[in-house]
Amino acid sequence: MRALDRLASSPCEASRSRRTLTSWTHGILRDLSLRPRKSLGQNFLVEPRVLRLFERATPHSSDVLEVGTGLGVLTCTLSGISRRVLSVELDPILAGAASRLLDGFDNVHIVNADGVDIAGTARVEGLVSNLPYSAASQVIVKAITNNRIGWMVVMIQKELADKLAARPGSRAYGRLTVVVRLYFDVDVLAAFPPSAFTPRPEVWSSLVKLRRIRRWEEDSGTRLVEMARCLFSYKNKRVSKSLRLCGYIAGECGLPPRILEGRVRELTPEEVLLLSEHCVG
């Protein structure tokens, strides 16, 4: 595999400039005869400024999970600041290439597996990833259920970042906002154009940092997720009517009329939590 031998022995070496990183990435992909698959969200970072921002935002000397190894560019950056990096790649060709490119990095362990599953069970302190668009929401929600994960630094579609940061009553506000914000503080750090990746996606991306504020408890968490899912199916209706449509007895919730007579889209995350705790189905 000439490109693997000829280009950089380490992705870190290729990350010194945008031009070098772009050329290196294209060369490796050609050598692998790999055409990036949109269905797997295979958009590779080629902007070193993004890597530097990841480095500044990530707590150092931690055990971290990376979902989507790709060619190991972010993995290499994480290796230099982390105690241990568990990097998960769904594509077996990419997982094999990254393992070879990062051979000798003793604190990096690359696994060919589904990162959505691993996010719920990994024994790590944080999650750092250029998340595939197709799996970003699933990974974040799964990580919520893993109390070992205390923080996340993730690159996601800007539209999704806007949803996570949305205020009650706004157009982007919804059930995902509610569930994520009850368990994590959300800080949108920066937005980047499609040119930060190859191939270029059709949309902008945002780097987001999340910090855990509440532990996941299975019973209460499941009730909350179900309440949010059903209520926001009727987000423009009054809360009392939406509760009835969802099979709850609004009059037995014991909550003030201010909440029950408002619109679902105006509920704060904490009010949705109250409803999940007090309403009987």
Secondary structure, 3 states (H helix, E strand, C coil): CHHHHHCCCCHHHHCCCHHHHHHHHHHHHHHCCCCCCHHHCCCEECCHHHHHHHHHHCCCCCEEEEECCCCCHHHHHHHCCCCEEEEEECCHHHHHHHHHHCCCCCCEEEEECCHHHHHCCCCCCEEEEECCHHHHHHHHHHHHCCCCCCEEEEEEEHHHHHHHHCCCCCCCCCHHHHHHHHHEEEEEEEEECHHHEECCCCCCEEEEEEEECCCCCHHHHHHHHHHHHHHHHHCCCEHHHHHHHCCCCHHHCCCCHHHHCCEHHHCCHHHHHHHHHHCCC
